[in-house]
Amino acid sequence: MKSYTAAQTIHATPEQIWDILTDAGAYGDWDNGITDVEGSIASDAHIKIHHSGEAAAHDMTITDLAPARRMVWTEGLPLGLFREVTTFRLLSEVSGTTRFSISD
């Protein structure tokens, strides 16, 4: 099974980044792979992710939410035939920056 992780140090607080990550209506403004997110980003919420170049939306459930620290989006088919888990992590650094990572 293939997976990926991308990480970057950002000159912002975890709370500032969290505000951006949890603003569903703004994803299309800053994420070039997502055109729209339907729904509210909250614990146990169901959201629809519309990716550029794809006709069908991805139905995701927010399965873990630790404000300003971690968020997990999960998608899957019945009987475990397919499962995708996207994890966002924010780690506050001593320098006043935040180490942000996303893994799939």
All heavy atoms as an XYZ file, in Angstrom:
799
protein
N       0.833     -1.161      0.000
C       0.000      0.000      0.000
C       0.893      1.246      0.000
O       1.822      1.364      0.781
C      -0.898      0.009      1.236
C      -1.727      1.249      1.282
S      -2.656      1.618      2.786
C      -3.288      0.120      3.347
N       0.597      2.162     -0.898
C       1.367      3.393     -0.987
C       0.826      4.415      0.003
O      -0.372      4.471      0.271
C       1.292      3.985     -2.387
C       2.025      3.185     -3.425
C       2.000      3.899     -4.751
C       2.742      3.085     -5.786
N       2.798      3.771     -7.068
N       1.723      5.213      0.517
C       1.328      6.321      1.379
C       2.324      7.455      1.169
O       3.391      7.260      0.590
C       1.303      5.889      2.843
O       2.593      5.571      3.281
N       1.944      8.620      1.622
C       2.860      9.740      1.515
C       2.716     10.630      2.736
O       1.692     10.631      3.420
C       2.617     10.555      0.242
C       1.387     11.426      0.297
C       1.437     12.718      0.809
C       0.160     10.959     -0.154
C       0.314     13.506      0.878
C      -0.968     11.746     -0.094
C      -0.888     13.020      0.420
O      -2.006     13.801      0.487
N       3.762     11.376      3.000
C       3.761     12.390      4.046
C       4.487     13.600      3.512
O       5.536     13.471      2.878
C       4.462     11.898      5.330
O       3.757     10.760      5.830
C       4.500     12.972      6.400
N       3.924     14.764      3.760
C       4.573     16.026      3.426
C       4.589     16.859      4.693
O       3.631     16.855      5.463
C       3.816     16.747      2.321
N       5.693     17.565      4.924
C       5.811     18.377      6.135
C       6.520     19.679      5.806
O       7.345     19.742      4.890
C       6.576     17.612      7.206
N       6.169     20.703      6.584
C       6.759     22.028      6.377
C       6.706     22.794      7.690
O       5.720     22.706      8.424
C       5.986     22.788      5.298
C       6.506     24.161      4.985
C       7.858     24.121      4.302
O       8.092     23.306      3.414
N       8.761     24.976      4.724
N       7.751     23.562      7.969
C       7.723     24.486      9.090
C       7.098     25.787      8.607
O       7.489     26.330      7.577
C       9.141     24.725      9.642
O       9.644     23.482     10.136
C       9.126     25.747     10.767
N       6.099     26.266      9.351
C       5.349     27.453      8.966
C       5.516     28.513     10.053
O       5.441     28.213     11.245
C       3.853     27.109      8.781
C       3.706     26.044      7.688
C       3.047     28.365      8.443
C       2.304     25.498      7.549
N       5.730     29.748      9.636
C       5.886     30.861     10.573
C       4.511     31.374     10.996
O       4.073     32.452     10.596
C       6.728     31.974      9.950
C       8.133     31.538      9.691
N       9.084     31.501     10.681
C       8.728     31.076      8.578
C      10.220     31.045     10.180
N      10.026     30.772      8.895
N       3.839     30.569     11.813
C       2.517     30.891     12.348
C       2.281     29.977     13.539
O       2.942     28.948     13.688
C       1.438     30.671     11.291
N       1.328     30.344     14.376
C       0.993     29.501     15.528
C       0.105     28.343     15.074
O      -0.558     28.437     14.039
C       0.249     30.311     16.602
O      -1.025     30.712     16.084
C       1.048     31.524     17.050
N       0.060     27.275     15.854
C      -0.861     26.191     15.516
C      -2.309     26.675     15.426
O      -3.063     26.212     14.570
C      -0.684     25.188     16.671
C       0.699     25.443     17.163
C       0.909     26.926     17.011
N      -2.698     27.610     16.266
C      -4.067     28.129     16.253
C      -4.372     28.868     14.949
O      -5.478     28.741     14.411
C      -4.296     29.051     17.459
C      -4.282     28.329     18.798
C      -2.872     27.993     19.314
O      -1.876     28.564     18.804
O      -2.772     27.154     20.213
N      -3.411     29.627     14.447
C      -3.618     30.333     13.179
C      -3.794     29.338     12.027
O      -4.665     29.514     11.174
C      -2.437     31.269     12.889
C      -2.374     32.463     13.800
C      -1.071     33.228     13.647
O       0.017     32.646     13.657
N      -1.176     34.547     13.506
N      -2.980     28.303     12.010
C      -3.081     27.286     10.958
C      -4.379     26.498     11.123
O      -5.059     26.197     10.142
C      -1.847     26.359     10.988
C      -0.576     27.184     10.708
C      -1.994     25.218      9.986
C       0.710     26.465     11.014
N      -4.745     26.192     12.360
C      -5.977     25.460     12.637
C      -7.194     26.208     12.098
O      -8.100     25.607     11.526
C      -6.114     25.226     14.135
C      -7.234     24.327     14.489
C      -8.455     24.679     14.992
C      -7.261     22.906     14.344
N      -9.232     23.565     15.188
C      -8.521     22.467     14.797
C      -6.348     21.970     13.892
C      -8.885     21.125     14.799
C      -6.711     20.638     13.896
C      -7.961     20.236     14.342
N      -7.201     27.524     12.268
C      -8.320     28.327     11.758
C      -8.473     28.162     10.243
O      -9.587     28.121      9.727
C      -8.127     29.805     12.104
C      -8.354     30.099     13.577
O      -8.926     29.240     14.284
O      -7.938     31.190     14.025
N      -7.360     28.052      9.545
C      -7.399     27.863      8.088
C      -7.865     26.443      7.755
O      -8.730     26.247      6.902
C      -6.014     28.151      7.475
C      -5.680     29.638      7.637
C      -5.953     27.709      6.012
C      -4.238     29.995      7.358
N      -7.321     25.444      8.446
C      -7.667     24.043      8.171
C      -9.127     23.716      8.456
O      -9.685     22.803      7.853
C      -6.793     23.096      9.005
C      -5.342     22.957      8.597
C      -4.603     22.085      9.598
C      -5.211     22.419      7.189
N      -9.749     24.439      9.362
C     -11.128     24.129      9.730
C     -12.141     25.070      9.076
O     -13.331     24.988      9.388
C     -11.298     24.143     11.263
O     -10.870     25.407     11.785
C     -10.499     23.013     11.903
N     -11.701     25.898      8.158
C     -12.606     26.770      7.391
C     -12.941     26.064      6.081
O     -12.280     26.253      5.056
C     -11.943     28.119      7.137
C     -12.843     29.102      6.405
O     -13.976     28.726      6.013
O     -12.414     30.255      6.219
N     -13.978     25.225      6.113
C     -14.330     24.391      4.956
C     -14.559     25.209      3.692
O     -14.138     24.816      2.608
C     -15.569     23.558      5.272
N     -15.204     26.347      3.814
C     -15.530     27.154      2.646
C     -14.350     27.782      1.944
O     -14.467     28.222      0.799
N     -13.189     27.802      2.583
C     -12.024     28.469      2.004
C     -11.021     27.514      1.348
O     -10.038     27.977      0.763
C     -11.309     29.292      3.075
N     -11.226     26.210      1.411
C     -10.250     25.272      0.842
C      -9.949     25.556     -0.624
O      -8.805     25.480     -1.051
C     -10.698     23.820      1.014
C     -10.157     23.183      2.266
C     -10.732     23.438      3.500
C      -9.056     22.345      2.226
C     -10.244     22.872      4.662
C      -8.552     21.762      3.375
C      -9.147     22.038      4.590
O      -8.646     21.477      5.736
N     -10.958     25.868     -1.395
C     -10.752     26.154     -2.813
C      -9.883     27.372     -3.061
O      -9.306     27.524     -4.133
N      -9.735     28.241     -2.049
C      -8.912     29.446     -2.184
C      -7.423     29.155     -2.034
O      -6.593     29.870     -2.585
C      -9.303     30.495     -1.135
C     -10.721     31.002     -1.308
O     -11.267     30.908     -2.431
O     -11.290     31.491     -0.308
N      -7.062     28.145     -1.260
C      -5.645     27.925     -0.982
C      -5.129     26.528     -1.326
O      -3.922     26.324     -1.423
C      -5.322     28.241      0.487
C      -6.045     27.378      1.487
C      -7.236     27.658      2.093
C      -5.628     26.118      2.006
N      -7.584     26.637      2.945
C      -6.613     25.682      2.923
C      -4.505     25.301      1.800
C      -6.511     24.482      3.619
C      -4.407     24.106      2.491
C      -5.400     23.717      3.384
N      -6.003     25.545     -1.516
C      -5.559     24.190     -1.856
C      -5.833     23.948     -3.333
O      -6.991     23.812     -3.741
C      -6.318     23.171     -0.995
C      -5.786     21.755     -1.159
O      -5.443     21.364     -2.299
O      -5.744     21.027     -0.155
N      -4.779     23.884     -4.144
C      -4.973     23.756     -5.590
C      -5.506     22.395     -6.021
O      -5.866     22.221     -7.171
C      -3.704     24.108     -6.356
C      -2.543     23.194     -6.048
O      -2.654     22.261     -5.263
N      -1.412     23.480     -6.644
N      -5.606     21.432     -5.109
C      -6.162     20.124     -5.450
C      -7.615     19.962     -5.056
O      -8.281     19.028     -5.467
N      -8.115     20.883     -4.240
C      -9.500     20.817     -3.766
C     -10.242     22.042     -4.268
O      -9.785     23.169     -4.092
C      -9.559     20.744     -2.223
C      -8.947     19.425     -1.741
C     -10.993     20.894     -1.723
C      -8.885     19.281     -0.227
N     -11.393     21.809     -4.890
C     -12.189     22.935     -5.377
C     -13.265     23.351     -4.392
O     -13.684     24.510     -4.381
C     -12.853     22.604     -6.729
O     -13.680     21.439     -6.567
C     -11.805     22.356     -7.803
N     -13.733     22.403     -3.548
C     -14.800     22.728     -2.617
C     -14.855     21.686     -1.509
O     -14.555     20.512     -1.731
C     -16.146     22.760     -3.355
C     -17.284     23.287     -2.517
O     -17.053     24.135     -1.634
O     -18.423     22.845     -2.744
N     -15.240     22.129     -0.312
C     -15.522     21.235      0.799
C     -16.928     21.567      1.280
O     -17.201     22.705      1.672
C     -14.509     21.402      1.959
C     -14.918     20.552      3.150
C     -13.106     21.040      1.509
N     -17.818     20.580      1.217
C     -19.194     20.761      1.684
C     -19.306     20.238      3.107
O     -18.839     19.144      3.404
C     -20.168     19.975      0.810
C     -20.305     20.457     -0.604
C     -21.294     19.595     -1.370
O     -22.386     19.291     -0.837
O     -20.947     19.208     -2.506
N     -19.939     21.022      3.965
C     -20.150     20.616      5.345
C     -19.265     21.397      6.288
O     -18.460     22.228      5.873
N     -19.424     21.112      7.556
C     -18.640     21.770      8.603
C     -17.564     20.831      9.099
O     -17.805     19.638      9.279
C     -19.532     22.157      9.776
O     -20.485     23.107      9.382
N     -16.407     21.384      9.343
C     -15.306     20.576      9.870
C     -15.424     20.578     11.390
O     -15.149     21.574     12.052
C     -13.952     21.111      9.382
C     -13.889     20.959      7.852
C     -12.814     20.377     10.064
C     -12.656     21.514      7.207
N     -15.897     19.444     11.916
C     -16.125     19.267     13.346
C     -16.007     17.782     13.667
O     -16.071     16.933     12.771
C     -17.511     19.783     13.727
N     -15.865     17.458     14.917
C     -15.728     16.075     15.348
C     -16.907     15.225     14.881
O     -18.065     15.619     15.034
C     -15.615     16.022     16.868
O     -15.337     14.716     17.295
N     -16.622     14.086     14.284
C     -17.606     13.115     13.774
C     -18.472     13.646     12.636
O     -19.472     13.031     12.283
C     -18.495     12.584     14.897
C     -17.699     11.831     15.946
O     -16.793     11.066     15.566
O     -17.974     12.011     17.142
N     -18.100     14.771     12.047
C     -18.876     15.347     10.943
C     -18.582     14.609      9.639
O     -17.523     14.011      9.461
C     -18.539     16.827     10.779
N     -19.542     14.660      8.736
C     -19.394     14.113      7.390
C     -19.233     15.296      6.442
O     -20.023     16.236      6.475
C     -20.617     13.280      6.994
C     -20.805     12.090      7.879
N     -20.096     10.921      7.716
C     -21.590     11.899      8.956
C     -20.456     10.059      8.648
N     -21.366     10.639      9.416
N     -18.207     15.227      5.609
C     -17.943     16.286      4.638
C     -17.770     15.668      3.256
O     -17.472     14.483      3.138
C     -16.692     17.121      5.020
C     -15.457     16.225      5.185
C     -16.949     17.941      6.282
C     -14.161     16.973      5.480
N     -17.983     16.473      2.229
C     -17.749     16.040      0.846
C     -16.607     16.880      0.302
O     -16.664     18.104      0.321
C     -18.992     16.248     -0.014
C     -20.082     15.249      0.239
C     -21.213     15.448     -0.757
C     -22.309     14.464     -0.489
N     -22.214     13.285     -1.299
N     -15.596     16.196     -0.215
C     -14.419     16.853     -0.775
C     -14.506     16.756     -2.289
O     -14.595     15.658     -2.845
C     -13.115     16.168     -0.303
C     -13.080     16.023      1.219
C     -11.903     16.896     -0.831
C     -13.054     17.306      1.977
N     -14.462     17.889     -2.949
C     -14.453     17.944     -4.409
C     -13.028     18.271     -4.857
O     -12.495     19.325     -4.520
C     -15.422     19.029     -4.916
C     -16.835     18.768     -4.544
N     -17.701     18.078     -5.362
C     -17.543     19.098     -3.428
C     -18.882     17.998     -4.778
N     -18.814     18.605     -3.602
N     -12.428     17.327     -5.591
C     -11.064     17.499     -6.092
C     -11.106     18.021     -7.524
O     -11.983     17.641     -8.307
C     -10.304     16.172     -6.068
C     -10.004     15.691     -4.692
N      -8.913     16.115     -3.987
C     -10.666     14.823     -3.889
C      -8.898     15.524     -2.801
N      -9.958     14.732     -2.719
N     -10.154     18.858     -7.868
C     -10.088     19.355     -9.242
C      -9.821     18.183    -10.185
O      -9.038     17.281     -9.884
C      -9.004     20.420     -9.380
O      -7.767     19.951     -8.916
N     -10.519     18.159    -11.285
C     -10.346     17.119    -12.283
C     -11.109     15.837    -12.002
O     -10.984     14.871    -12.742
N     -11.886     15.780    -10.924
C     -12.657     14.583    -10.598
C     -14.140     14.929    -10.568
O     -14.535     15.919     -9.962
C     -12.243     14.016     -9.242
C     -10.847     13.441     -9.224
C     -10.503     12.784     -7.893
O     -11.426     12.451     -7.121
O      -9.309     12.606     -7.636
N     -14.948     14.115    -11.206
C     -16.389     14.368    -11.257
C     -17.071     14.024     -9.933
O     -17.962     14.737     -9.492
C     -17.018     13.570    -12.393
N     -16.662     12.951     -9.296
C     -17.309     12.498     -8.062
C     -16.643     13.114     -6.834
O     -15.425     13.287     -6.789
C     -17.243     10.984     -7.971
N     -17.454     13.425     -5.839
C     -16.935     13.933     -4.570
C     -16.542     12.759     -3.678
O     -17.045     11.646     -3.825
C     -17.994     14.775     -3.878
N     -15.634     13.010     -2.760
C     -15.216     12.007     -1.781
C     -15.968     12.279     -0.484
O     -15.906     13.388      0.047
C     -13.707     12.079     -1.532
C     -12.891     11.698     -2.706
N     -12.272     10.488     -2.798
C     -12.603     12.353     -3.858
C     -11.617     10.411     -3.957
N     -11.812     11.528     -4.612
N     -16.679     11.271      0.026
C     -17.394     11.388      1.293
C     -16.443     11.009      2.418
O     -16.003      9.859      2.506
C     -18.620     10.469      1.310
C     -19.672     10.891      0.305
O     -19.928     12.111      0.208
O     -20.236     10.017     -0.373
N     -16.132     11.977      3.253
C     -15.176     11.771      4.334
C     -15.870     11.968      5.678
O     -16.834     12.723      5.782
C     -14.021     12.775      4.234
C     -13.334     12.850      2.878
S     -12.341     11.419      2.465
C     -10.910     11.648      3.472
N     -15.361     11.303      6.700
C     -15.811     11.498      8.067
C     -14.622     11.988      8.878
O     -13.510     11.460      8.738
C     -16.340     10.183      8.674
O     -17.414      9.707      7.861
C     -16.837     10.387     10.091
N     -14.848     12.980      9.703
C     -13.780     13.469     10.571
C     -13.791     12.575     11.809
O     -14.677     12.666     12.654
C     -13.971     14.954     10.905
C     -13.940     15.736      9.592
C     -12.892     15.426     11.879
C     -14.320     17.165      9.697
N     -12.815     11.674     11.860
C     -12.807     10.627     12.881
C     -11.962     10.971     14.099
O     -12.035     10.271     15.109
C     -12.316      9.302     12.280
O     -11.046      9.516     11.655
C     -13.314      8.770     11.263
N     -11.160     12.011     14.006
C     -10.342     12.437     15.146
C     -10.131     13.929     15.015
O      -9.784     14.420     13.931
C      -9.006     11.694     15.153
C      -8.176     11.959     16.402
O      -8.705     12.521     17.384
O      -6.981     11.599     16.396
N     -10.344     14.654     16.090
C     -10.193     16.100     16.060
C      -9.645     16.555     17.408
O     -10.317     16.422     18.430
C     -11.552     16.754     15.786
C     -11.551     18.218     15.429
C     -11.020     18.419     14.012
C     -12.956     18.776     15.515
N      -8.427     17.022     17.414
C      -7.787     17.582     18.606
C      -7.371     19.002     18.223
O      -6.350     19.183     17.555
C      -6.583     16.752     19.021
N      -8.183     20.007     18.570
C      -7.955     21.374     18.103
C      -6.506     21.845     18.239
O      -5.861     21.657     19.269
C      -8.893     22.206     18.980
C     -10.024     21.257     19.265
C      -9.347     19.923     19.446
N      -6.027     22.419     17.131
C      -4.673     22.968     17.011
C      -3.575     21.918     17.154
O      -2.398     22.260     17.301
C      -4.459     24.126     17.995
N      -3.931     20.616     17.072
C      -2.931     19.553     17.162
C      -3.056     18.493     16.079
O      -2.061     18.128     15.454
C      -3.008     18.875     18.532
C      -2.587     19.767     19.670
C      -2.372     19.043     20.985
N      -3.019     17.757     21.095
C      -4.042     17.501     21.903
N      -4.569     18.434     22.641
N      -4.549     16.289     21.965
N      -4.304     17.974     15.872
C      -4.452     16.838     14.949
C      -5.884     16.767     14.425
O      -6.848     17.046     15.134
C      -4.116     15.537     15.680
C      -4.153     14.300     14.840
C      -3.858     13.046     15.649
N      -4.807     12.835     16.733
C      -4.581     13.105     18.029
N      -3.419     13.582     18.409
N      -5.507     12.895     18.949
N      -5.998     16.340     13.163
C      -7.303     16.094     12.565
C      -7.151     14.919     11.610
O      -6.163     14.829     10.869
C      -7.784     17.341     11.803
C      -9.104     17.165     11.097
S      -9.830     18.718     10.499
C      -8.519     19.450      9.546
N      -8.139     14.005     11.619
C      -8.100     12.830     10.754
C      -9.394     12.757      9.962
O     -10.485     12.814     10.533
C      -7.908     11.525     11.574
C      -7.895     10.314     10.650
C      -6.626     11.596     12.396
N      -9.247     12.649      8.632
C     -10.375     12.441      7.719
C     -10.301     11.005      7.229
O      -9.250     10.536      6.797
C     -10.288     13.360      6.517
C     -10.386     14.831      6.772
C     -10.578     15.455      7.974
C     -10.286     15.868      5.798
N     -10.606     16.812      7.792
C     -10.434     17.090      6.469
C     -10.093     15.877      4.433
C     -10.388     18.318      5.811
C     -10.045     17.099      3.778
C     -10.204     18.299      4.459
N     -11.431     10.283      7.267
C     -11.461      8.880      6.852
C     -12.547      8.672      5.802
O     -13.638      9.218      5.904
C     -11.732      7.975      8.069
O     -10.756      8.241      9.071
C     -11.675      6.510      7.679
N     -12.205      7.868      4.805
C     -13.141      7.501      3.741
C     -13.018      6.000      3.543
O     -11.918      5.447      3.630
C     -12.776      8.233      2.450
C     -13.575      7.818      1.238
C     -13.099      8.517     -0.039
O     -11.898      8.817     -0.168
O     -13.953      8.737     -0.902
N     -14.120      5.331      3.258
C     -14.021      3.902      3.023
C     -15.273      3.314      2.418
O     -16.327      3.948      2.390
N     -15.133      2.098      1.939
C     -16.247      1.337      1.385
C     -16.668      0.267      2.389
O     -15.873     -0.144      3.242
C     -15.834      0.667      0.066
C     -15.522      1.601     -1.099
C     -15.002      0.807     -2.281
C     -16.758      2.398     -1.485
N     -17.888     -0.226      2.276
C     -18.341     -1.293      3.177
C     -17.421     -2.513      3.119
O     -16.768     -2.773      2.110
C     -19.734     -1.642      2.638
C     -20.187     -0.426      1.911
C     -18.928      0.189      1.338
N     -17.394     -3.244      4.201
C     -16.626     -4.488      4.339
C     -15.115     -4.267      4.260
O     -14.354     -5.199      4.014
C     -17.057     -5.516      3.280
C     -18.547     -5.849      3.248
C     -18.868     -6.762      2.073
C     -18.979     -6.485      4.558
N     -14.671     -3.030      4.428
C     -13.244     -2.745      4.417
C     -12.583     -2.899      3.067
O     -11.375     -3.105      2.979
N     -13.360     -2.810      1.984
C     -12.804     -2.985      0.640
C     -11.847     -1.865      0.267
O     -10.957     -2.051     -0.547
C     -13.930     -3.074     -0.391
C     -14.856     -4.276     -0.240
C     -16.010     -4.176     -1.227
C     -14.087     -5.573     -0.429
N     -12.029     -0.713      0.840
C     -11.167      0.431      0.568
C     -11.195      1.326      1.793
O     -12.238      1.513      2.417
C     -11.674      1.200     -0.652
C     -11.028      2.549     -0.834
C      -9.763      2.661     -1.391
C     -11.673      3.705     -0.422
C      -9.163      3.890     -1.543
C     -11.083      4.947     -0.567
C      -9.819      5.043     -1.135
N     -10.063      1.879      2.133
C     -10.010      2.817      3.256
C      -8.902      3.822      2.996
O      -7.764      3.443      2.710
C      -9.762      2.084      4.560
C      -9.751      2.980      5.780
C      -9.653      2.124      7.025
N      -9.255      2.897      8.163
C     -10.096      3.364      9.078
N     -11.371      3.134      8.972
N      -9.645      4.048     10.103
N      -9.257      5.096      3.080
C      -8.271      6.169      2.957
C      -8.328      6.986      4.234
O      -9.399      7.341      4.713
C      -8.564      7.071      1.765
C      -7.567      8.198      1.637
C      -7.829      9.118      0.460
O      -8.686      8.795     -0.380
O      -7.189     10.164      0.390
N      -7.162      7.269      4.792
C      -7.062      8.062      6.014
C      -6.084      9.194      5.757
O      -4.946      8.955      5.353
C      -6.575      7.200      7.208
C      -6.419      8.051      8.457
C      -7.521      6.035      7.449
N      -6.555     10.416      5.957
C      -5.708     11.599      5.814
C      -5.545     12.214      7.194
O      -6.539     12.510      7.864
C      -6.341     12.624      4.853
O      -6.541     11.999      3.582
C      -5.447     13.830      4.680
N      -4.297     12.378      7.615
C      -4.008     12.909      8.942
C      -3.251     14.226      8.828
O      -2.223     14.300      8.145
C      -3.173     11.900      9.762
O      -3.879     10.658      9.811
C      -2.922     12.406     11.166
N      -3.779     15.241      9.484
C      -3.132     16.549      9.578
C      -2.543     16.655     10.988
O      -3.252     16.376     11.964
C      -4.155     17.678      9.415
C      -4.951     17.641      8.144
C      -6.074     16.831      8.029
C      -4.595     18.439      7.067
C      -6.832     16.814      6.866
C      -5.345     18.427      5.897
C      -6.460     17.617      5.795
N      -1.276     17.091     11.105
C      -0.650     17.248     12.418
C      -0.010     18.631     12.516
O       0.604     19.102     11.553
C       0.421     16.181     12.634
C      -0.127     14.808     12.860
C       0.987     13.826     13.243
N       0.461     12.522     13.527
C       0.227     11.581     12.615
N       0.497     11.804     11.359
N      -0.260     10.409     12.958
N      -0.140     19.220     13.695
C       0.457     20.519     13.974
C       1.287     20.383     15.245
O       0.779     19.935     16.273
C      -0.614     21.583     14.184
C      -1.589     21.776     13.033
C      -2.791     22.584     13.490
C      -0.898     22.470     11.881
N       2.553     20.767     15.176
C       3.433     20.673     16.328
C       4.060     22.038     16.570
O       4.814     22.546     15.719
C       4.517     19.617     16.095
C       5.551     19.445     17.190
C       4.883     18.999     18.491
C       6.617     18.457     16.770
N       3.748     22.620     17.710
C       4.306     23.921     18.065
C       5.795     23.765     18.351
O       6.206     22.853     19.072
C       3.584     24.459     19.302
O       4.086     25.723     19.646
N       6.601     24.662     17.789
C       8.045     24.618     17.995
C       8.480     25.782     18.880
O       7.807     26.817     18.946
C       8.766     24.646     16.649
C       8.437     23.419     15.805
C       9.183     23.356     14.493
O       9.456     24.422     13.898
O       9.499     22.232     14.068
N       9.603     25.605     19.544
C      10.120     26.611     20.477
C      10.334     27.961     19.797
O      10.130     29.011     20.399
C      11.444     26.112     21.111
C      12.053     27.166     22.023
C      11.196     24.824     21.877
N      10.662     27.973     18.548
C      10.966     29.206     17.815
C       9.725     30.036     17.496
O       9.826     31.091     16.883
C      11.682     28.861     16.514
O      10.828     28.066     15.697
N       8.538     29.558     17.889
C       7.304     30.267     17.575
C       6.718     29.857     16.233
O       5.736     30.423     15.772
N       7.316     28.852     15.613
C       6.813     28.324     14.356
C       6.017     27.049     14.636
O       5.953     26.574     15.754
C       7.966     28.026     13.370
O       8.833     27.053     13.969
C       8.753     29.283     13.046
N       5.425     26.505     13.578
C       4.662     25.268     13.693
C       5.142     24.302     12.634
O       5.302     24.648     11.465
C       3.156     25.545     13.494
O       2.730     26.473     14.489
C       2.348     24.263     13.592
N       5.368     23.074     13.031
C       5.687     22.003     12.090
C       4.357     21.381     11.670
O       3.645     20.792     12.481
C       6.595     20.963     12.741
C       7.086     19.913     11.779
C       8.054     20.500     10.800
N       8.599     19.460      9.929
C       9.297     19.709      8.865
N       9.563     20.951      8.522
N       9.765     18.736      8.130
N       3.993     21.570     10.411
C       2.749     21.042      9.856
C       3.064     19.821      9.006
O       4.010     19.839      8.214
C       2.063     22.108      8.993
C       0.903     21.572      8.196
C      -0.301     21.315      8.820
C       1.029     21.302      6.854
C      -1.377     20.799      8.096
C      -0.033     20.796      6.113
C      -1.236     20.544      6.736
N       2.274     18.765      9.159
C       2.446     17.601      8.288
C       1.074     17.076      7.905
O       0.089     17.231      8.629
C       3.275     16.502      8.944
O       2.587     15.940     10.033
N       1.043     16.485      6.726
C      -0.153     15.807      6.232
C       0.306     14.462      5.682
O       1.330     14.367      5.010
C      -0.896     16.632      5.160
C      -2.181     15.929      4.708
C       0.018     16.985      3.998
C      -3.070     16.770      3.813
N      -0.434     13.422      6.029
C      -0.090     12.082      5.528
C      -1.353     11.402      5.055
O      -2.440     11.628      5.555
C       0.618     11.263      6.594
O      -0.190     11.128      7.740
N      -1.167     10.568      4.056
C      -2.247      9.801      3.453
C      -1.840      8.362      3.371
O      -0.721      8.021      3.188
C      -2.504     10.315      2.039
C      -3.941     10.702      1.806
O      -4.760     10.606      2.711
O      -4.213     11.123      0.679
